[in-house]
């Protein structure tokens, strides 16, 4: 069994082998592009394993606040309690999934989108705040991936 703390070491080892030993030996451009895509996917996975909980911890409370505000606007969550013992990243994913389900409710979605026509409405303010939070979350994820990519893509 692989311990969660060791998973990043295994991924780094696979990435180093693929990027520094195998990829330079590939002759066809098709094989090189396929290796590049595998390296990109593994780099993103390694970044999530390495940084996911830290990034989620920095963002989680803001997303919980957005979720409470969405409920105040009339959005109804399914009411299922969050399981105990979830990692920060899993808690954030659960929070995001809950808000998505709320927004996908047809009646609420129609009321919400109508309210967006008024830029000073609470819904418009929520939408702007959620968009800014989304940008911040995905930007921090991309920054995490970039750091690993720079380390991994040293010339062989």
C-alpha positions as CSV (number, residue, x, y, z in Angstrom):
1,X,0.0,0.0,0.0
2,X,1.3,3.4,-0.9
3,X,1.1,6.0,1.9
4,X,-0.3,9.3,0.8
5,X,2.8,11.1,1.9
6,X,4.9,8.9,-0.5
7,X,2.7,9.4,-3.5
8,X,4.4,12.6,-4.6
9,X,7.8,10.9,-4.5
10,X,6.5,8.2,-6.8
11,X,5.0,10.7,-9.2
12,X,8.3,12.8,-9.2
13,X,10.3,9.6,-10.0
14,X,8.0,8.7,-12.8
15,X,8.1,12.3,-14.2
16,X,11.9,12.5,-14.0
17,X,12.2,9.1,-15.8
18,X,9.8,10.1,-18.5
19,X,11.0,13.6,-19.0
20,X,14.7,13.2,-18.6
21,X,15.4,9.6,-19.8
22,X,12.7,8.3,-22.0
23,X,11.4,11.4,-23.8
24,X,14.8,12.5,-25.2
25,X,15.2,9.0,-26.8
26,X,11.9,9.1,-28.7
27,X,12.5,9.6,-32.4
28,X,9.1,10.4,-33.9
29,X,7.4,13.7,-33.3
30,X,4.2,11.8,-32.6
31,X,5.8,9.8,-29.8
32,X,7.4,13.0,-28.4
33,X,4.1,14.8,-28.4
34,X,2.4,11.8,-26.7
35,X,5.2,11.9,-24.0
36,X,4.7,15.6,-23.6
37,X,1.0,15.1,-23.0
38,X,1.7,12.4,-20.4
39,X,4.3,14.7,-18.7
40,X,1.7,17.5,-18.6
41,X,-1.0,15.3,-17.1
42,X,1.4,13.7,-14.5
43,X,2.7,17.2,-13.7
44,X,-0.8,18.4,-12.9
45,X,-1.5,15.3,-10.8
46,X,1.7,15.7,-8.9
47,X,1.0,19.4,-8.2
48,X,-2.5,18.4,-6.8
49,X,-1.0,15.7,-4.6
50,X,1.7,18.0,-3.4
51,X,-0.2,21.3,-3.0
52,X,-3.9,20.5,-3.1
53,X,-4.6,20.7,0.6
54,X,-2.4,23.8,1.1
55,X,-4.2,25.6,-1.7
56,X,-7.6,24.5,-0.6
57,X,-6.9,25.6,3.0
58,X,-6.1,29.1,1.8
59,X,-9.4,29.2,-0.2
60,X,-11.9,27.1,1.8
61,X,-13.3,29.7,4.1
62,X,-14.0,32.2,1.3
63,X,-15.9,29.5,-0.6
64,X,-17.8,28.5,2.5
65,X,-18.8,32.2,2.8
66,X,-19.9,32.2,-0.8
67,X,-22.0,29.1,-0.2
68,X,-23.7,30.7,2.8
69,X,-24.4,33.8,0.7
70,X,-25.9,31.7,-2.1
71,X,-28.2,30.1,0.5
72,X,-29.2,33.5,1.7
73,X,-30.1,34.4,-1.9
74,X,-32.6,31.5,-1.9
75,X,-30.4,28.6,-3.1
76,X,-31.3,25.4,-1.4
77,X,-28.6,22.8,-0.9
78,X,-29.5,19.1,-0.6
79,X,-28.8,19.3,3.1
80,X,-26.6,16.3,3.3
81,X,-24.0,16.8,6.0
82,X,-20.3,16.7,5.0
83,X,-18.6,13.4,6.0
84,X,-16.1,13.8,8.8
85,X,-12.4,13.5,8.3
86,X,-12.2,15.0,4.8
87,X,-8.9,16.6,3.7
88,X,-9.0,20.3,3.0
89,X,-9.0,19.7,-0.8
90,X,-11.9,17.3,-0.5
91,X,-13.8,19.8,1.7
92,X,-13.3,22.5,-1.0
93,X,-14.4,20.1,-3.8
94,X,-17.6,19.2,-1.8
95,X,-18.3,22.9,-1.3
96,X,-17.9,23.6,-5.0
97,X,-20.1,20.6,-5.9
98,X,-22.8,21.8,-3.5
99,X,-22.9,25.3,-5.1
100,X,-23.0,23.8,-8.6
101,X,-26.0,21.7,-7.6
102,X,-27.7,24.8,-6.1
103,X,-27.1,26.8,-9.3
104,X,-28.4,23.9,-11.5
105,X,-31.8,24.0,-9.9
106,X,-34.0,25.3,-12.7
107,X,-36.2,27.5,-10.6
108,X,-33.3,29.0,-8.6
109,X,-31.3,29.5,-11.8
110,X,-34.0,31.4,-13.5
111,X,-34.6,33.7,-10.5
112,X,-30.8,34.1,-10.1
113,X,-30.1,35.0,-13.8
114,X,-33.0,37.5,-13.9
115,X,-31.5,39.2,-10.8
116,X,-28.1,39.5,-12.6
117,X,-29.7,42.0,-15.0
118,X,-29.4,44.6,-12.2
119,X,-25.6,45.1,-11.6
120,X,-26.3,46.4,-8.1
121,X,-28.3,43.3,-7.0
122,X,-27.0,40.9,-4.3
123,X,-26.9,38.2,-7.0
124,X,-24.6,40.4,-9.2
125,X,-22.3,41.1,-6.3
126,X,-22.2,37.4,-5.4
127,X,-21.5,36.5,-9.1
128,X,-18.6,39.0,-9.2
129,X,-17.2,37.7,-6.0
130,X,-17.5,34.1,-7.1
131,X,-15.8,34.9,-10.4
132,X,-12.9,36.6,-8.6
133,X,-12.6,33.6,-6.2
134,X,-12.7,31.2,-9.1
135,X,-9.9,33.1,-10.8
136,X,-7.9,33.2,-7.6
137,X,-8.4,29.4,-7.1
138,X,-7.4,28.4,-10.6
139,X,-4.6,30.9,-10.8
140,X,-3.1,29.4,-7.6
141,X,-3.5,25.9,-9.1
142,X,-1.7,27.0,-12.3
143,X,1.1,28.6,-10.3
144,X,1.6,25.3,-8.5
145,X,1.7,23.4,-11.7
146,X,4.1,25.8,-13.3
147,X,6.6,25.5,-10.5
148,X,6.8,21.8,-10.9
149,X,6.9,22.0,-14.7
150,X,10.0,24.3,-14.6
151,X,11.7,21.8,-12.3
152,X,10.8,18.9,-14.5
153,X,11.6,20.3,-17.9
154,X,15.3,20.8,-17.4
155,X,17.2,19.9,-20.5
156,X,18.5,16.4,-20.5
